[in-house]
Amino acid sequence: MSRPPSPARLRSLALEHQGLAGKRKFGTALAGVEKALNQIGHAQIDTISVVARAHHHILYNRVNRYDESLLNRLVKSRRAFEYWAHAAAYLPMRDYRFVLPMMRGVARGEWGWWHHGADAKARAWVLDRIRAEGPLFTRDFDNPDKQRSGWWDWKPAKRALEHLFMEGELMCIERQGLEKRYQLAERFLSPDVDTREPGVEEHADYLIEFALRAHGFATARTVNYIRRDANLRARVRGRLAERARAGDLLALRDASGETIYALPGTFDRPPRRFPHAVHILSPFDNVVIQRKRALQVFGFDYTIECYTPAAKRRYGYFALPLLYRDRLVGRMDCKAHRAEGLFEIKALYVEVEAPEPFLEAFESAVVDYAAFTGCQEIAVRAVTPGSWLKPIRGLFR
């Protein structure tokens, strides 16, 4: 196949691999969460609670009967764990050994920003207490210094806990809200978990397989997304080229001239037909978290604006991307007022021409998602284009 794959094929492939080619494709409850993590690779953890937190929001879109206890249950059963992907995330336990290079790098001081001033005395004290008393929360440690000056001014125990977590000495075995409960890794890991650190070539092959499994295709840029190790990045590029020459991977140029890699036969069948369904995505959803990939595949230019000064925001503090069938068609700035049971759509932007079935699909998605955030009443404040305001408001009376 010499011609570049069509945008429709790339969209179809990406959404099918991400479990968004219809309603919640990965199954139900705990088994569905495990299957989803194994397929998409990770669910990013985020602290913002304007709507559902990112890790729950990502899995809500992919798993039937999802509830917020399921991630804790999967971790406690030792089938998932917390660590760093491109950010803090839940990962399948199958992939544990591939975070070992980062853990060892933190221990060697190569990720200096994770030290946060954790001194040897605090680290030893934390480890001794957990070794003697069993798993502990941060709150279980006294805070001798009551003064705090900012975000990173954590008490010594918290700094020690987080650094030992990043080194791999400790693991998070559950959360209450966002607070971690820590245990010694040697006590939590099952005996059958592979703890051999991979070599650079094996690690590169893993990252390639990870990307192909999660998205159906990859580029060197997307595989190397936020990878700090220059040797690893170079080996990824080398392995992609070597595997393409050997016929193990198909290499094609997309419309921009970037090389896309996929398994042979990937583009042989036509794009699938998508149902009239809307998915309300988290800003940290795996489909959009790499902003350049979202632009490349979906033509969707997306920036989360909660970190942008209010006066400079175009779409709002926490605008959620809207996926309709196989297109990202707009974004919705909203807030869950849980105490009042009100889901407020502050601003809705419909950015492409959408057919009539969109309205029914949008109504169903908003009602379902609002209920997931603990809200029953829905209020719509503004819609762009303005001609959509009356019909959108009419959906929720």
N, C-alpha and C positions, 0 to 999 in steps of 0.2 A: 504494500500500500504506500504510494508515493505522495499522495495528496495529504495535507494536514487534516486531522480529524475535525469535524464540524463542531462549532460551539454546542450544538444540541447533544452530540455524542459525549462530549466532555461533561456537560451538566448531568446527563443521564447516568454516566458512569460514577461520577462523584457522589451523587445523591443515593444511588443504589448501594454503594459500599458504605455510606454513612447511615444507612437505615432510615432514610427520609424519602423513599420513593413510594410513600403511602403512609398509612396510619401505623405507627409503632411496630416496626417490623421485627424487632428482636425478641419478642415473646413477652412473658408475663412475670412480674414480681422478681424474686431473687434470681431465678434462672435467667430471666431476661436481662437483668443488670450485669450479670457475669458475661453473658454472650455479647452484650453491647460493648463492655470494656475490652473484651478480647478482640473485637472487630475494629473499633474506632481507636483503640490504643490508650486513651486516657480521658478523664473528665476534669477540666480545670476547676480548682477551688478558688472561690473569690468571696470576699467579706461583704460586698455591697448587698444590701437587703431591700432595695427599692421595690423589687418584685421577688421572685424566687431566686435564691442564691445560685450561682452559675452551675455548680456541680449537680445540683438537683434539677435545674432547668434543662440541662443538656440531656440527662437521662429520662426526664419526664417525656420528652419528645420522641423517645425511642422505645420505651418499655411500657407495656400495659400494666395497669394497677400499680404504678410506681408510687411509693411513699418515701418520706425522708428517713425512715429507719433502715432502709435496705442497704445503704452503703456501709453503715456501721456493722450490720449483720454480715456482709460479705467480707469485711476486714476481719471481724472476729473469727470467721470460719477459715481465715488464712488463705483466701482466694483472691484478695486484692490488698494493696498497701498504698500508703502515701509516700510520695517523694516529689522530686522536681522533674518535670518534663520540659516544656518551654517556660513553665511556671509551676507553682505548687499544684499537684494533681493527684487523683486516684488512678492507679495503674494496675493491670492484672499481675498477679504474683508470678506468672510465667516469665515476666520480663525483668524480674528482680536483678539478675546478674548484670543487666545492661545499664543499671544505674551505679554499679560499683566503681567504674572509672571516675565518675563525678565525686562519689564519696571519698575515694582515695585522694583525689585532687584537693578537696576541702581539707582533709587531714594534713596534706602537705603544705597548706597555706596558699594554694593557687587560686582560690576563690576568696580573697581576703575580706571582701565585704560581708562574709558570713560570720566573721569572728565576733563582731559587736562587743569587743572587750571582754569576752568570756575568759576569766583567768583560771589557772590550774587548780587553785584552791576550791573555787566554786564548782568546777567540773568534777573534782574528786568527791566533794560533798554530795552532789546530785547523784552520782553513780553509786556511792555507798548507801544512800538512803533507799534508792530503788532496788538495789541488790538485797538490802535487809528487809524492806517493807513490801516489796512488790510494786505493781504499777501505780503511778501517782500523776495527779493533775498539777498544773502550775500552782493552783491555789493551795496545794498541800505544802508549799514551801513558804516560810516566813519572808517578809520583805523588810530587811533592816533599814533600808533607806526609803522613807516615805515620800521624798520629793522627786517629782518627775518633770522633765523639761520638754518632752516631745515624744514623737512616735518611737524613736529608737532608744529612748531612755528607759529600757526595760530593767527590771530588778535583776540582780546577778544570777539568781537561779534560772530565770526565764532565758537570759542570754546563754547560759550554760546548756540548758535543755535543748534550745534550738540548734546550737552548734553541734552538740553530740548527736542530735537527730540528723543533721546534714552530713556528719561524718559517717553515719551508719551504725554508731554505737547504740543508739536508741531508736525505737520505732513507735509510731503512733498506733495504738491498738483500738482506739475509739475516740469519738468526739461527743461532748455535750455542748450543743450549740456550736460554737467555733473553738471551744477550748479542748486541747489535746490531752489525752491520757497516755503517758509514756511508759514503755517497758524496754528492758534490755533486748536487743536484737537476738542475741543468742538464745534467749528464752522464748521468744515469740516465733521465730522462723521454724517451720517444720523441717524435719531431718531430710526430706526429699527435695528441698529447695536447692537448686544449683547455685553455689556461691563462688564459682571460679570466675575470676575477672577475665572478660574477653580480650583478645588481641585486637589490634586496630582493624585488620581486615575483616575479622568476624563481626566486629562492631559495625563496620560500614555496611556489610551485607544485611545485618539486622535492621539498620535504619532504612535501607532500601525496601526490604520486605515489609517493614512496618508501614511505610508510605503507600506501597502498592496495595496492601490489604485494606488500609483505611480509606483510600481515595480512588483506587483503581488505576491510577497513573501517577507519575511523579516527574519532577525536573530536579537537576542537581541543586538548584536554589531552594526548592521546597524541602528536599531531604535534609539539607544542611541548615535549615531555619534555626537561628539562635544557637548554633554550635560554636563553642569557643576554641576547640582544639583544631589548630591549623592542619596538623597531620591527618586527623580524622576527616576533615572536610576534603582535603586533597585525595584521600583514599576513596571516599564516596564517589568523587568525580571519576577517579580511575576505574573503580569497580563497575560503574554504570557503563563506561565506554567498553571495558573488557567483556562484560556480559552481553552487550549489544553485538560486538564483533563475533562472539561465540554463538550467537543466535538464541541465547537464553532470554534476551529482552528485545523488544521491538523499539526502534528509535525513529521518531518522526519530528519534523519541524512544525511548530504551530504557526499561526498567522503572523506572530511577531518575530519569528525566526528562532525562538527558544526550542531546545530539544526536549521532547516529551518521551518518557520511557514507560513501557507497559509490557505485560506478558504477551507472548505471541497469541494471536487470535482475539485479543481484547476488543478490537474495533470491527470484527467481522460481522456482528449482528447490528441491526439498526437501533437507534435510540428507542427506549421503551415509551409507552403511553402512560402518562401520569394522571391519577385521579384528580378531581376538583377538590383539593384539600389545601388548607393553609396551615403552615407551621410558624408559630411565633418563636423566633430563635433568641437565645442569649447572645449578648455581644461577644461572649467568649466561646461560643459554639465552635466545634471543630471545623465546620464548613466555612466560617468567616474569620477565624482567629488569625490566619495568615492573610492580611489585608490585600497584598499583591496577588495572591492566588484567587481571592474572591473577585478581584477586578479582572484577572485573566480569564477565569472560567465563567463568571456570571455577569461581567460588565457592571459590577456593583462597587461603587467607590464608597467605602465605609470607614468611619472613624468614630470611636466612642468618645463622647464629649464631656464625660463627668470630670475629666482632668483638664478641661479647657475653661478658662475664665468665662463666667456666665454671659458677659457682653459679647463674646466672640462665638458663642454656640449658634449653629444653624438649625439643629433639629431637637435639641433638648439635652438634659442631663444624662438620660439613660435610654436612648432610642433603641428599640429592639428591631432587628431585621425581620422582614416578613417574606416568607417563602410561599409562593402560590404555584402549585404544580411543580415545574422545574425551573421557575424563575424567581429571583429576588426582586420583588415588585415595589418595595417601599420600606418604611420604618415607622415605628410607633413609640413615642415617648409616653411612658405611663408610670403609675405609682399605685401600689397596693396599700390602701389605708385599712390595715387589718382590724384595728380596734372598732372602726365604724362599719366594716364589711363592705367597703367601697373600693372598686377597681376604677381608677381614674385614667382615662385616655386624655392626656394633656394636649397632645398633638399627633395627628395621623397624617402621614404623607404617602399618597399613592402615586408612584413615579412612572408607571407605565400604564398604557391603556389596558384595562382589565375587563373581561367579559362579565355578563350578568351572573353566572354561577359563582363568581368571586364573593359576592355579598353573602350568600348563604354559607359558603365555606368559612368566610371571615367571622361571621356571627358565631358559628359553632366553635371555632378555635378560641375566640375571646371568652365565651362563656365557660368553656372547659378550663382554660388557663386561669381565669379569674378565680374559679372554684379551687384550683390547685394552690393559689396564693392565699386562700382563706376568705375570699370575697364573693358576695352574691349579687350586689348591685353594681351596675356599670354606668359610668357617666362619660360622655364624649364632649370635650371642650372645643376643639378646633380640628378641621380637616382641610387638607390641601390636595387637590383643587377644591375650591369652595362649593362647587356643584355637587360634591359628594357628601357634604355635611348633613343635609336633610335625610337622605337615604340611610346613611350610617347611623345617625341618631335614632332613626325609626326602627332599627334592628333591636334596640335594647330598651324600648319603652315597656 
